[in-house]
C-alpha cells in the first residue's frame, strides 16, 4: 500500500516538474538569449549556455540607440508605465469595490437585474468596442493622451465587480448591523468594516490589474502618438528593426528587464494572491 502511494506521488511530481519545465521554457530561452553574443542568437543547433556570457547586453539594452537624434531613455518608458499603474490600479480597486458593495450589501429595486446586465457585458469582445471607443475619445480630444488608458478604470469592470461581490457576500451581515447600531453610516461601514476584511480579494484585483497594465501593448499603441509617452510594452518594439537585422540579444535583455518586476512581485505576494483566489469563489 505504501509502495503504491509512493509511486503515485512520484508519478504526480514527475508530471508536474515536466509541465513546469514546459511552461518555463520561453522564460529560460529569453534569459539565455539575453546573455548571448549576437552571432549565437540564431545559431543552429541552438546554444543554451552562451559562451562567453555577455552581461553588458543589459547595459546596451538600457542605452539602445542613445546616439540617435530622437533617443528616448528606456527609463522614461518605465516612468510612464508606473504613472499609469498608479492611476489604473487605484481606480480599478476603488471603483469596483464600491460598485460590488452596492450589489452585495445593499437592497434596492432592480439590483439583481442590473447585476445580470453588468455580467452580460463580459460577453462583448474587445474588438467590437475598439473602434467606437476610439471614435468617442477622438471626439472629446483625448487621443494622444493617457486619459483613454486610465479614466475608464474608474468606472468599474464586470469581472472585478463579480469577483469582489462574491467575497463581500461571505462577510457576515451582522457586522454591518452592529456598525449601524453604533451610528456608522453606509459609507463608514464600507470604509471601516468591509474594506479591511476584503484585503485578500482587493490584493487579487490589484495584482491582476497591475499585470494587465504592465503588459498592455494594444492600448498604448492605439492612443499614444508620441514616443516620449510610450509605455514599456510599446517601447519594446523599438528594439525590433522593420528592415531586418534585429539585435535579438538586446531585445531579449530588455524583455527580461520588463518581465523581472512582475515575477518578483508575484513571489512577494503569492500568499495573498492564493488566499484571495480561494476566498472569492474562483476556485470553483
N, C-alpha and C positions, 0 to 999 in steps of 0.2 A: 504493500500500500504506500509506504513512504518512498519506495523507489519510483513508483508510478507518478506520485506527486512531484518528486524531484525532476523527473524527465519532462513532465508537463510544464513546470516552471522554467526549466532550461529552454524548452522549445519557445515558450512565450517571450522570454528575454532575447533569444536569438532573432525572432521575428521583429521585435521592437527595435533592437540595435540595427538590424538591416534596414528597416524603414527609416530610422533616424539618419543613417548614412545617406540614403537616397535623397531625403529632403535637405540634408546639409550639403549635398554635392555642389549646387550652384554657389553657395556661400564660400565653400572651400576653394572652388575653382577661381572665384573672384579674388580672394585673398592671394592665392598662388600667382595669378596673373599680375596682380598689382606689384609684385616683388620681382618680376622678370625683366631682363633687358628686352628691348623691343623685338630683337630677332628671334626670341624664344616664344613669343606670344602666339605665333601661328605655326609653330614647328610641328611636324608630323613624324613619328607619333608624339602625342602631347607630352610635355615635360611638367611633372607635378612639382618637383622641388627645384626651384630656379638656382642656377649657378652662373655667376655669383648672385647673391641676394642684393637687389637694388633698393635699399631703404630710401635713397634720395628721390625715388619716384613720388613719394608723398610730398616732399618739398616742391618738386616740379609741378605736381598737381595743384598745389596752392598758388603757385606763381605762373600758371599756364597762360601763355600769350601776354605776359606782362610787358613785352616790348612792342605791343601793338598800340595804335593810336587811341582806340576806344576801349582800352583794357578796364575791366570791372573786376576788382578783387573777389576771390571766392568767399571771403568772409562777409562781403556785402550780401551775397545770396543767403548766407546763414542768418544774418541780422534780419533781413526781410522775412524769412521763414519764421523766426522767433516772434516777430511782431504779430504776424498772422496767427501763430499758435496761441498767443495770449488772448487775442480778441475772439478767436473762434472757440477755443476751449471754454473760456469763461462764459461766453454767450450760450453755448450749447448746454453746459451743465445747468446754468441758472434757468434758462427758458424752459427746457424740458422738465426740470424738476418742478417748476411752478405749474405747468400745464398738467403733468402727471398727478400732482397733488389734487388739482381740481377734479380730475376723473376718478381718483381713488378714494378721496376722503370727504368730498362734498356731495350733497344731493341737490340736484337741480333738474328742471324739466328738460327732457331730451338728451340727457347726459349719455346714455348708452348708445343712442343713435349717432350722436356726434362722434363718439369714440369709434364706432364702426366705420364711419366715413373717414375718420383720420387714418385708421388702419388700411382702408381701401386705397389711399394714396400711395401706399408702398408698392402697389401693383403697376404703377405708371413708370415705365422705364425712363432713365435719364435722357437718352437720345430724343425722346418725344418732346421733352421740356426744354432741350438745349437751345433751339432756335428761338422759340417765343420768349424765353428768359433773356437771351441776348438782346433781342429787339426791345424788350422792356427797359433793360439797363441802358441801352443806346439812346432811347427816347429821353431818359432823365439824365443823360450825360455822365453816366458812371463808368463807362468803359474806359480803360486806360488808367483806372484807379484800383485800389484794393477793396473798395466798398462791395462790389459784387461777390467777393470771396469771403467776407466776414459778416456783413449785415444779415444775410439770410439765417446765419447760425443763431441769431437772437429771436427767431420766430418758431423754433421748435422743429423736431424731426419725428415722424411717426414711429420709427423703430425705437428711438431712445425714450419716447413718451411711453410706449408699451413696456419697455424694459423697466423703467422706474415705477410705473403704475403697479406692475406685478410685485415689486418689492414693497411699495407703500401699503399694499393690501395685507401684507404679512405683519405689519406693525399693529399691535392691539389698539382698538378704538378707545379702550378705557383710558389710555394715556392722554388722548385728546380731550376726553370728557373731564378728566382730573384737572387738566390745564385750564379748561373753560371755567370750572368751579373756582379756580384760583384767580380768575379775572383776566386770563390771557386771551388776546384777540386771535382771529384766524391766522393772520399774518405772523403773530407771535408763536403760535403752535407750529406753523410751518418752519419758522426760523430756529426756534429754541428746542423743539421736540423732534420733528421729523428729520430735518437735515442732519443733525448729529448722529441719529441712528442709521441714516442711509449712506454713510461714508463708503462702505464697500461697493454699493451699486453706483454711487457717484464716481468712484475711482475707475470703475469699468467704463463708464461713459466718457470720462476724461481721457483714458488711455486709448480707447477706440478712436476718439476724435483727434487726439494728438497724432496717431499713426496715419489717419486719413489725410490730415493737412500736411504732414511731413513728406508723404509720398505722392501728394497730388501733382499731377502733370497737366491734365486736361484743363482744369480751371484756370490756372495762370496762363496757359497757352492761349485760351480764348480771350481773356480780358486784359492781360498786361501787354503793353505795346513797347515799353522802353526797357532796355536790357538792365539798367541800374535798379529796376524794380523786380527783377526775376527772383524766384524762389530757388531753393536747392534742386528740387525735382526738375524744374525747367532749365536751370543753369547747367545741368549735366550735359545737355545736348550740345553745348558749345565745345565739348571735348571731341565730338564726333564730326569728322570732316564730311562735307557734302560731295566732295570730288575724290574720295578715296584717300588712303594714307592716314587713316585714324591711328593715333597712338594709343593702342588698347591698354597698355600698361598704365598710362596716366589716367585713362578713363576708369579703369578698374580701381585705381588708387583713390580717385575722387569718389567713386561709388562706395568704396569701403568706408571712407570718412563719413559719408552721408548715412550709411546703414548702422554704423557703430553706436551712435547715441540711442537708437531705438532698441538695439539689443541690450545695451546697458540698462536702459530704463525698464525693460521687461524683467531683467534679473533682479532689479531692486524692488519691483512692485508685483512680482508674480504671486506672492502670498495674498495681497489684497485683490489681485485680478481673479485668482481662482476662487477665493471666497465670494467675491461679487457675482461671478458666474453661477456659483452654487445656489446663492440665495435669491436670485432674480428669476428663476424658472427656466433658464436657458438649457439646463442640463437635461431637460425632458421630463 
